[in-house]
């Protein structure tokens, strides 16, 4: 998990805004699944995790989940097919975050990619520090895909992999 969080942040700093945003949108799913008895993600787990661990986005948990669905699965910035889009900003051009305005007669939600990435990754780090040693999270982390320089387990034969 720490490496995934570090790479999401690194993507944001490097200006790889699509990758940073998509990684940040996936983190609540991953953390929610890690904390789950069945190890699986779901919409209610996503929203509950976001509300509990990213206070800046708690009021927008439904919209963020809808955004996760539309952006990761359809490449659209329309939460659950909403009629108004989310526009993502990033420095140095613009840094609007967590607000809504009307542009040319249409409502638009504004989010700063670097700010959103920082909010979610900070929440994931704090959550991991608090719950990472519980039996459920520990059991699910054993299955977490991670860099394995020794090769593919269990016999560790081959080149480095993420598995």
C-alpha positions as CSV (number, residue, x, y, z in Angstrom):
1,X,0.0,0.0,0.0
2,X,2.7,2.6,0.8
3,X,4.2,2.1,-2.6
4,X,0.8,2.6,-4.4
5,X,0.1,5.7,-2.4
6,X,3.6,7.1,-3.2
7,X,3.2,6.4,-6.9
8,X,-0.2,8.2,-6.9
9,X,1.4,11.2,-5.3
10,X,4.4,11.0,-7.6
11,X,2.0,11.0,-10.7
12,X,0.4,14.1,-9.3
13,X,3.7,15.9,-8.8
14,X,4.9,14.9,-12.2
15,X,1.8,16.3,-13.9
16,X,0.4,12.9,-14.8
17,X,-3.1,14.1,-13.8
18,X,-5.1,11.3,-15.4
19,X,-3.1,8.6,-13.5
20,X,-3.0,10.5,-10.3
21,X,-6.8,11.2,-10.4
22,X,-7.7,7.6,-11.3
23,X,-5.4,6.2,-8.6
24,X,-6.9,8.5,-6.0
25,X,-10.4,7.5,-7.1
26,X,-9.5,3.8,-6.7
27,X,-7.9,4.1,-3.2
28,X,-11.2,4.2,-1.3
29,X,-12.3,1.0,-3.1
30,X,-9.0,-0.7,-2.2
31,X,-9.1,0.4,1.4
32,X,-12.8,-0.5,1.8
33,X,-12.1,-3.9,0.4
34,X,-9.0,-4.4,2.6
35,X,-11.2,-3.7,5.7
36,X,-14.0,-6.0,4.6
37,X,-14.5,-9.5,5.9
38,X,-15.0,-10.8,2.3
39,X,-12.2,-8.7,0.8
40,X,-14.4,-7.2,-1.8
41,X,-15.2,-3.6,-2.8
42,X,-18.7,-2.2,-3.0
43,X,-20.4,1.2,-3.4
44,X,-21.5,1.4,0.2
45,X,-18.0,0.5,1.5
46,X,-16.5,3.1,-0.8
47,X,-18.8,5.9,0.4
48,X,-18.4,4.8,4.1
49,X,-14.6,4.7,3.8
50,X,-14.5,8.2,2.1
51,X,-16.8,9.7,4.8
52,X,-14.7,8.3,7.6
53,X,-11.3,9.0,6.2
54,X,-11.4,12.0,3.9
55,X,-13.3,14.7,5.9
56,X,-12.9,17.2,3.1
57,X,-15.0,15.0,0.8
58,X,-17.4,13.4,3.3
59,X,-20.3,15.5,2.2
60,X,-19.6,14.6,-1.5
61,X,-19.2,10.9,-1.0
62,X,-22.1,10.0,-3.3
63,X,-20.8,12.3,-6.1
64,X,-17.2,11.1,-5.7
65,X,-18.4,7.5,-5.9
66,X,-20.4,8.4,-9.0
67,X,-17.3,10.1,-10.4
68,X,-15.2,7.0,-9.7
69,X,-17.7,4.9,-11.6
70,X,-18.0,7.2,-14.6
71,X,-14.3,8.1,-14.9
72,X,-12.7,4.7,-14.3
73,X,-15.3,2.7,-16.3
74,X,-16.4,5.1,-19.1
75,X,-13.7,7.8,-19.1
76,X,-16.4,10.4,-18.4
77,X,-16.4,13.2,-15.8
78,X,-20.1,12.9,-15.3
79,X,-20.9,11.3,-11.9
80,X,-23.4,8.5,-12.6
81,X,-24.3,10.1,-15.9
82,X,-25.1,13.4,-14.2
83,X,-26.2,16.3,-16.3
84,X,-23.4,18.5,-15.0
85,X,-19.7,17.7,-15.4
86,X,-16.9,17.8,-13.0
87,X,-13.9,19.9,-14.3
88,X,-10.5,19.1,-12.9
89,X,-8.0,21.9,-12.4
90,X,-4.3,21.8,-11.8
91,X,-1.5,24.3,-11.3
92,X,-0.3,26.5,-12.7
93,X,-3.4,27.3,-14.8
94,X,-6.0,27.1,-12.1
95,X,-6.7,25.6,-8.6
96,X,-10.4,25.6,-7.9
97,X,-11.5,22.9,-5.5
98,X,-14.8,21.7,-4.0
99,X,-17.0,24.3,-5.5
100,X,-19.7,24.6,-8.1
101,X,-20.4,27.4,-10.5
102,X,-22.4,28.1,-13.6
103,X,-20.4,28.4,-16.8
104,X,-22.3,29.4,-20.0
105,X,-25.6,28.5,-18.4
106,X,-24.4,25.0,-17.2
107,X,-23.6,24.0,-13.7
108,X,-20.0,22.7,-13.3
109,X,-18.3,21.1,-10.3
110,X,-14.6,22.1,-9.8
111,X,-11.9,19.9,-8.2
112,X,-8.2,20.4,-8.0
113,X,-6.4,17.2,-9.0
114,X,-3.4,17.8,-6.6
115,X,-5.6,18.8,-3.7
116,X,-7.9,15.8,-4.2
117,X,-5.0,13.4,-4.5
118,X,-3.4,14.8,-1.3
119,X,-6.7,14.5,0.6
120,X,-7.3,10.9,-0.4
121,X,-3.7,9.7,-0.1
122,X,-3.4,11.3,3.4
123,X,-6.6,9.6,4.4
124,X,-5.3,6.3,3.2
125,X,-2.0,6.7,5.1
126,X,-3.9,7.6,8.3
127,X,-6.3,4.7,7.8
128,X,-3.5,2.2,7.2
129,X,-1.6,3.4,10.3
130,X,-4.7,2.9,12.4
131,X,-6.1,-0.3,10.9
132,X,-3.2,-1.9,8.9
133,X,-2.4,-4.3,11.7
134,X,-5.9,-5.7,12.3
135,X,-6.5,-9.3,11.4
136,X,-8.9,-8.5,8.6
137,X,-6.7,-5.9,6.9
138,X,-3.6,-8.1,7.4
139,X,-5.3,-11.1,5.9
140,X,-6.5,-9.1,2.8
141,X,-3.1,-7.4,2.4
142,X,-1.5,-10.8,2.0
143,X,-3.4,-10.9,-1.4
144,X,-2.5,-7.3,-2.3
145,X,-0.7,-7.0,-5.6
146,X,2.8,-5.6,-5.0
147,X,6.2,-5.5,-6.5
148,X,8.0,-8.8,-6.1
149,X,11.6,-8.4,-7.2
150,X,12.2,-12.1,-6.5
151,X,9.6,-13.2,-9.1
152,X,6.3,-14.9,-8.9
153,X,5.5,-16.8,-5.6
154,X,5.4,-19.4,-4.3
155,X,8.6,-20.7,-5.9
156,X,9.9,-17.2,-6.8
157,X,11.2,-18.1,-10.3
158,X,11.5,-15.6,-13.0
159,X,11.8,-11.9,-13.4
160,X,10.5,-9.2,-11.1
161,X,6.7,-8.9,-11.2
162,X,3.8,-7.1,-9.7
163,X,1.6,-9.9,-8.4
